[in-house]
């Protein structure tokens, strides 16, 4: 199976991390079958009131270094958190460790919910 890398039209530079790009939740939802989505919140947040993006995998930010080798290098990875801060940090960390096709979901689950996109709880 060949995985094509996703090029997001909505990508904008993250204001806090150099080289990190944010992408719009709406565009992520359209492309979600082609990307690996990693939620970096705490387990209780993942199943909590904001829920999580269907198909996303939970890897708590503090444990990311232990899981980095499991992330696909030949697939686009999008990090997700509550508001976009922790996921931007995760994206920057992944980039520092050699992953190139990594993005941060802008606005996190707060924005995802505001846009009334589908969630699992």
ChimeraX attribute file (.defattr): number of C-alpha atoms within 10 A of each C-alpha:
attribute: neighborCount
match mode: 1-to-1
recipient: residues
	/A:1	3
	/A:2	6
	/A:3	10
	/A:4	11
	/A:5	13
	/A:6	16
	/A:7	10
	/A:8	15
	/A:9	9
	/A:10	14
	/A:11	17
	/A:12	15
	/A:13	13
	/A:14	19
	/A:15	11
	/A:16	11
	/A:17	13
	/A:18	9
	/A:19	13
	/A:20	21
	/A:21	23
	/A:22	25
	/A:23	20
	/A:24	19
	/A:25	24
	/A:26	17
	/A:27	14
	/A:28	21
	/A:29	15
	/A:30	9
	/A:31	13
	/A:32	20
	/A:33	10
	/A:34	15
	/A:35	22
	/A:36	17
	/A:37	25
	/A:38	24
	/A:39	27
	/A:40	26
	/A:41	21
	/A:42	16
	/A:43	12
	/A:44	9
	/A:45	17
	/A:46	24
	/A:47	14
	/A:48	12
	/A:49	10
	/A:50	18
	/A:51	19
	/A:52	26
	/A:53	25
	/A:54	14
	/A:55	14
	/A:56	19
	/A:57	16
	/A:58	18
	/A:59	21
	/A:60	19
	/A:61	20
	/A:62	12
	/A:63	10
	/A:64	17
	/A:65	14
	/A:66	9
	/A:67	11
	/A:68	16
	/A:69	11
	/A:70	8
	/A:71	15
	/A:72	13
	/A:73	14
	/A:74	13
	/A:75	19
	/A:76	22
	/A:77	25
	/A:78	25
	/A:79	30
	/A:80	32
	/A:81	28
	/A:82	24
	/A:83	16
	/A:84	21
	/A:85	19
	/A:86	21
	/A:87	27
	/A:88	29
	/A:89	18
	/A:90	28
	/A:91	28
	/A:92	22
	/A:93	18
	/A:94	21
	/A:95	16
	/A:96	10
	/A:97	12
	/A:98	10
	/A:99	20
	/A:100	15
	/A:101	20
	/A:102	25
	/A:103	28
	/A:104	32
	/A:105	30
	/A:106	29
	/A:107	21
	/A:108	25
	/A:109	25
	/A:110	16
	/A:111	19
	/A:112	26
	/A:113	17
	/A:114	9
	/A:115	11
	/A:116	10
	/A:117	14
	/A:118	12
	/A:119	15
	/A:120	14
	/A:121	12
